[in-house]
């Protein structure tokens, strides 16, 4: 019997970046349109779609773990693997028991349509493979409107990268830089706003390279700001060499563009940066960060730092640690180097042991914790506008300021997807805490710290910006 007649249940599991999350949201919308029944991951399902990442070995291991986990509870589920891992690791994936369909990135967004062409969704002894090394180069459009379970909605505006950093597999997984059609990006943004999303997070692989029919990233942002219902626009991770002076100038006074830039560094040592094929020196990067921090008071500047790149000795790591400690960052995302077959870094000498990588990661995580605390403490006693999300526990609400401070308050009233003025009174783990502006300051003393999720007090050495 056909898929459309059966209206099977489909669950999606997303591994990796906000771009993958944005694409999964669009896939959910596509499945609904095609007559499927999306169900939350973890429930019984007929079809499992793993939107997989290949940035690290850990991400690929997560993919294999998720497949095994789902097949224990839904042994007859038809398993689809798509995304970057499906593009770069097809030979590895075809050997994993339980996978029924491998769909490369060229075909990812047509998955609901492609599933309907299959004669059945019975388990297979070997997977169907739809894959090509050739990826589109042209500007693109995307059908539908992404389903977002969070208050803040991801909006994909760009794909691909050709910077060719020596450690990175993404140019092979995503292809050349290409931008979304301007009008199509606006169309989805308007629909997201109609659904009640007040903050849009712009996503892509290299979004600073957005170019479409004479428009650049700033032009797109200015047009997005005119959409009724859109109160905030946040830029996700962006290469520092692609941030224009005009964008920085605009951020100073924009009522909607968040004062937040996540600008990957990777290393604070010039020799390592050169080996990574990064496009700046530490001196250039430091000068840029200091200028932006001076030009935009209150801006939150975050960065990525890679630990254990081949050739990173004690001196090189010490240079990195000193560099990030001295610059006005609000937080660091710390990543371990992962050998990616096909990248130039695989051939480099000077491998760093796993024990050393773990130790260095802990050291940088400590720096990040200190940075986050110092940045947030600047705002204690001040009133900040917070966009609240779903409650973490009954009566405990958290949300973000425009400059990326996570704020927790206690309230018996529903706050999700509302902007509220909050006066900050202190810190708890990675949260700032405070009281709603209409309440008495004395109520902040009653904040039930014991209800905070214990994981908030722990350091995460891997994270995704935005």
N, C-alpha and C positions, 0 to 999 in steps of 0.2 A: 504494500500500500504506500502511496506517496507520502512524503514528508508533510506537504501542505494539508492533506486530509487528516493525518494523525495529529497535527499541531503539537509536536513534541516539545518537551521542556528543554531549555538550553541554559546552561550556567557558564559564566565567563570568569576566568581568573587572570588577573593582570599582574605581570612581573615587570618592574622597572620604572621608567621615567613618566613624567606627566604627559609626554607625547603618546606613549602607549595607553595611558589612562584616557586621554581624549579620544583616541581611536576606538577603544573598547566601548566608550559611551556611544559613539556613532554606530558601532556594530549592534549594540542592544536596540537602538532605535530601528536599525535595519531589520533585525529579527522580528520585532513587533510588526513592522509593516508587511513582512513576508508571511505573517500568520503563526509565528512561533510563540511560545510562552516562556519568556525569561524568568528564571527562578534564582534566588540568592545562592551563591556558592556555599556548598555544604549540605544543601538539600538534595533529595533524590533527583536525578536528572537523566534525560535520554541522550543529551549531547553535552560534552564538555569542551569548551574552547579555552585553550591556554594561550594567551597573548604574551609571548615569551621574549626575554631579553638575552642579549649575548655580550653585554659589556664586561662581565666578569665570569669566572668559572663558577662562582657562588650562585649567580643568577641562573646559569644553566642547570646547576644541581637542584635549585628550587623547582625548576620546571619538571625534572624527573620525579622529585618527591611528590609534587602535587598530583601527577598522573597516577602514581601508585596509590596515593591516599584516596583519590576519588574512585578508583576501580575497586577498592575494598568495600565501599558503600554502594556504588552503582556499577556492579561488575559488567553489565551489558551496555554501559554508556559508550557512545561513539565519540572517540577522542580526537580532537583537532588541535594541532599545534601550528600557530602562525606567529608572525612577528619576526624580530631580528634573528632569533635563534633558528627559526625555520628557514631564514634566508642564508645564513652562514654555516649552519650546522646540520644540513640536511642528511649528510652521510652518517653522522652520529645518531641522529634522531631515528633513522630508518631501522636501526638495530634495537631500539627500545621496545620491549613488549607492551602491547596495549594501545599504541598509537595507530589510528585508522586513516588519518589524513594529515599531510604536511603541506602547508600553503605558504609560499614565499610572500615577501612584502609587496611584490607587484600585484598580487591578487587578493591581498588581505581584505580590503574594503568591499570586495564582491563576494565575501564568504556566504552570506545568507542566500544569495542567488545561486552560487555554485553548489551548495548543499542540495538544492532542489533538483539539480540535474543528475544526482546519484540515484541509481535504481533502488537502493535500500541503505539503511544505516545499521546493517548487521556488522558484528565484529569481524575484522579481517585478519588473515594470517600475515599479511604484509600491507603496509600503508599505501594509499593512493597519494601520489606526489604531484603537486602543481607548482612548478618552480622554474624560474629563469634567472640567469645572471643579469640580464638586461633590465634596467629600471628606467622609468620615465624620466625625461629631462625637462619637460615643459611645465608651465604653470598648471595648477590643478583645481578642480572643484570637488566638493564632498557632499554627498546626498544626506538629507536628514538633519536632525538636531541632536547633539549628544545628550544621552541620559546621564545626568550627574546626581549622585546620591549625596553629595556634599553641598554646602551653601555656596561655596566658590566654584564657578564653572570653568573648566578648561576649554580653551578655544585654539584649535590647531591652525596656525597661519603659515607654516613653513615646513619643509622636509629636506633631508639630505645635507651633506657637508663635503667640501673638498679641501679642507685645511690640511688633511693628511698628517695629523699628529702620529708619531711613530708607534704609540701604544694603543691606538684606537682602531677598532674594527667597524665603527659606524659608517664610514664612507663606503665600505663594501656591503654593509647591511641595508643602508638607506639610499645609496647612490648620490648623484650630484645635487647641488643646491637647486631648489625650485620653490616657488612661492605660490600660495593660494590666491586664486582670483579675488581681487579686492571686493567686488560686489558680493561674492559668495561668502566671504568671511563676515561681511556686514549682515547678510541674510541670517546666518546662524546666530550671530551675536544678538540680533533683534529677537529671534525666537527664544534664546536663552533668557533674555530679559523678560519676555512675556511669561515665561515659566516661573519667574520670581527670583532669578539669580541676579544679585546686585553687584557682585564682583566677578570680573573675567580675568582669568590667568592666561596670558598669551604663551603658547607653547610651540615648540619646533626643535629641530636639531641645532640650528645656527640662526636664531631669529633676527639677529642684528643684520643679516644679509637679506632681509625681506626686500624684494624689489618686484613690482608688478605694474606694468603699463605706466611707468613714470611715478608711481607711488613708492615711498619707502616706509620703514617702521613708524616714524613719527607721523607721517601723513595718515597712516592707518589708525594710530592711536587717537589723533585729533578727530577723525571721523567717528570712531567708536564712542568718544566722549559725548557726541550729540545724541546718542540713543537714549530715549526716555527709559528710566528704570536702572540704567547702569550707573552705579555710584562710585565704583572703583575699577581701575585697570591695573593689573600687576604684571610686570615683566618677569618671566621665569629666567632660568640661567642664560646668560648672554656673554659672548666673548668680549673681553675689554677692548680689543682692537676694532670692534664693530660698533661701539657706542659713540655716536656722533656728538660733537659739541652742541649742536642744536637740540638734541634730545636731552642732554644734561641741562641746558638752559631752560628748556620747556618744563622739566620736572620741578624746577625751583618754584613755579607759580601755579602749576596745573592743579585744579581743584579735585581731579579724579585720578591722576596718575600717581601710583603709590611711590613713596620715597623709599625704594628698596631695589637694590641691584645685587644680583648674585653673579660674580665675575670670576670664573675659574682661574686659579694661579698654577696649580699642580706642583711647582717646586720653587723654592727661594734661592736656588743655586744656578748661576748662569750656565755652567757646563752641562748640568742636567737638563735645563730648559732647551739648550741647543740640541742635545741628544734626543729630546722629546719632539723636536721640530716645532716648538712653540714660537710664536711670532713677536716676541718682545724680550727684553732683558729685564733683570730685576730692577734696575734703575728706572727704566721706562715705566714699568708697572707701578712702582712705588710713587713716582711722580704723579701718575694718573690718579691713583687712589687718593692720595693726599689732596689733590686739587678738587676732586668730586666731593670729598668729605667737607672741604672748606666751602665749596660753592653751594651745597645743599645741606643746611643745618638740620640735624636730626635724621639724616639718611641712614638706613641700615645697609651695611655692606657685608656680604657674605662671600665665601670662596670655597673652592674645592682644593684639597691638597692630596697628592698621591704619595704614598709611602712605599719604599722598596723598589723603585725603578732601577733597572740594572745600572750599576756604577755608583749608586748612592751609598757612599761610605759615611763614616762618622762626621767628617768635615762637611760633606754636602748636606747631611741631615741637620747638623748644627746650624748651618747657614739658613736652612728653611725655617727651623724653629725660631731663630732670632728674628728673621724677616717677618714672619706672621705675627710674632709677639709685638713687634714695634709698630705695625700698621694698624689703622683704626677700623679693624674688622669687628663685626658684632658676633660672628660665629664662624666656625670652620666645618666643612664636611670632609671627613678624613676617609680616604679610600686606599685599599691595598692594591698594589700593582698586580695584575693578573695577565699571564702570558696568553696572548690571543694569536692563534695560528694565522699566518698570512700577513701579520703586521711586521714592520721593520724592526721593532724592539725585540722580537723573538731571537734575532741573531746577535744581539748585543751581549757583551761579556760583563761579568761582575754581578752575578745573581746575588740577591740578598736573602738570607735565611728566613723562614717563616717565623722563627722565634724572635728574630730582630725586628721584623715587620710588626709583629704584635706589640712588642715593647715600645717601638717608636709611635705606633698608633695611639697607645695609651697616653704617651706624653703629649701628643698633639690634641687628643681629646680633652686633656686637662686644660690646655691653653684655651680651647674652644669654650669650655665651661666658664673659665674665668672671664673671657671676652663677653660671653652672653650675659653673665651676671653684671659686669661693669656697664655694659650698654643699657641694660634694662634699669639699673639703679639710677641712671641719670633722670629718669622720669618719675621716680617716687615723689609723691606729693603733688604731681600734676594730673590734670584731667585729660584723658585720651578718648577718642572716639573709637569704639570697638564694634566690629561686625561679629555677632555671636553665631555659633554653630550649634549642632545638636548637643544635648547634655552628655557629659561623660559619666555622671552618676546622677541619681535623682536629686534635683536641687542644685547641682553644680554645673555651671555653664562656662564655656571658654570660647574665646574668639580672638581675632587678630586686630591690631592697630594697623594703620596704613604702612608703618615702618616695621612691621613684622615682629612685634612683641606679642607673645601669646599671654592672654590675660584671663584669669579665672575669678569668678564671683559666685556668691551664694545667693540664690533667689528662688522664691516659691512661684514666681511668675514665669511664663514661657518667654524665652528670649531669642529662640532660634530664628536666624535670618532677620534680625533687627539690629539697627545701629543704636548703641547706647553710650552716653558719656560715663566714663568710669574714672574715679580718682584712685590712683595707684598708691598702695600703702606698704608693700613689701614684696619679697620674693619667696617662692617655694619651689625647689627643684628648678625646672626650666620655665616655670610660670612666673609672671608677675601677678599679684593678687590685689584686690581693691574692693571698693563699694560703688554701687550705682549712684550716680550723681544725685538722684532724688531721695536717696536714703540718708540716714544719719551716719556720720563717720564712725560712731561707736559700733555699728553693726558689723564693720569690717573685722572687729576683734573676734566675732563669732564664726568666722570662716572655718569650716570643718576640715582642717588640714588632713585629718586622718582619712578622709574620703578620697584624697588624691590617689590616682593610679600610681602604684609603686614604680612603674616603669619610667615615670616622668623624672624620677630622681636619679635614674641611671644614665650613663653616657652612651650615646649612640655614635659609633664611629663610621656609620654609613647612613646617608640620608639623601633625599632629593629636594632640591630647592623649590621655593615658591609655595 
